[in-house]
Amino acid sequence: MSAVLVLNADCGPLHRVSLRHAIRMLFRQVAVVHEAQPDANIGVFPVPRVVRLVSYVVTRWRRGRGPGWSRAGVLVRDRRACGYCGEPATTIDHILPRSRGGGNDWLNTVAACGRCNNRKRDRTPSEARMPLRVEPFAPGWVTFA
């Protein structure tokens, strides 16, 4: 099943849902088809690519600070690529190690492969002579949409 983009009533993007969920939204009349695949129907409904909500959903909570830090979020932000060698990443690494006071935040963590993570150990990238290929950043909500 393909993902369907959900727009707010003011045409601002909210999130993606499955095709099945989008059809349920159309059936309950909480959304209307904004863009559909040509000549494709599911029952009486055209197969949607984009649906728009009928009533506006307030999303003030997303306007302030960005999403909270999480290991899964760091892997998504870095596209599961190691920040040191570019290989597929399975772990995260603290740039300033936690043993030296580094915390769990967006600017202090980067996705890393197991080999680079073990090689760096509890040192900073300059001490381990392992320069970062990417600059860590604090993502906004749009990064994960």
N, C-alpha and C positions, 0 to 999 in steps of 0.2 A: 504494500500500500504506500502511496506517495503522501508526503506531508502537504498540508494546506495551510497557507498563511492566514492568520486572523488579524483583521484590522479593527481598530476601535471605530466608533461612530464618526469620529472626526478624521478618519482615514490614516491614523497613526498606527504603526505596526505594534502588535501586542506579543504574539508568540505563534508557534506552529502546532497544529493538531493533526491527527491521522485523518484519512479520508472518511473513515467510519464515524469519527467524532463530528466532523464537519457536516455529514449528512444528518446526523442526529440534531445538530444545531439548526439546520434548515427546517427539519420536520417540526421542531419545537417553536419555530419562528422567532428565535433569538438572533438570527443572522440571515443575511441575504447574500446571494451570489454577486460578487463584485467582478470576478473574472472567471471564465469557465473554459474547459477544453472544447474545441469545436466538434459538433456532431457526436457527442458522447453523453449518454444519459444513464442515470440510475433511477429507475422508476420514473417519476414525474420530474425529478430534479436533474439539472445539467451537472456533469462532473465538475466540481469547483477546483480552481487553482488558488483563488483568493476569496475569502468571505469577509463581509463587513457586519459588525454587530449593529443591531437595531437601536439599542440605547447605549449611551456613553458610559464607560467604566472608568472610574477615577483611579488613577495610578500615581498619586502623589508620592507614595512610598518609594517609587523607583526614581524619582527625580533628584533626591538628595544624594546621599552617599551611594557608592556603587555596591555591588554584591559583596557579601562577607567572604573572607578567605576560606578556602578549603583545598585539600589535596587534589580532588577531582577538578576543581576550578583552575588550579595551576597547570594541570596536564592539558586541559582544554585550551587555556590561554596560549600555551606554548606549542599547541598542535601536536602534542605527544612526541616532540623532537627534543633530543638532549641539547641543553644550552651550551655544552662544552664541545661535543663532537658532531652533533647533528643526527646521530643514530636514533632509532625508536626508543623512547623513554618509558620507563615503568615506575620510576620513583621520583621523589622530589629531593632537592638539595637546598640546604640553607647556605646562602652566600657568606654571611657571618654566622658561624656555627652556633647552635643553641648552647653549647658548653661555654661559649664566650659571651653570652648575653643576647644573641640574635633571636628574634621572635618569629612567630608564624604570621607573616604579613606578605602582601603582594610584592613589595619591593625587596624582600630578603629571601625569596624562594624562587627556584627555577626548576623546570623539569630536567631530569637527568637519567641516563642509562645506569644500570647497576655497576658497570665497570668504572665509569667516571666517578660515580658517587663513592665507591670504595677507594679509588685512587686519591681523591681529594681529602677524604677522612674529615678530621676536625680542624682543617686549615682554611684560610681564606683563599680565593682564587689566585691572588698574587703570590702567596707563600707556596702554593702547590704548583705554580707556574702553569696554570690552566686558565687562560683568558676566556671570558664569556663571549659567545658568538652573538648573543641577543641581550638586549637591555630589558630587565624586568620592569613591568609597569602595572599600575592598578587599573584593571579593566572597568569599563562601564557596563551597564545593562545591555547595551546594543551589541557588545562583543559576544555575548552568549545567546543572542536571539537567532 
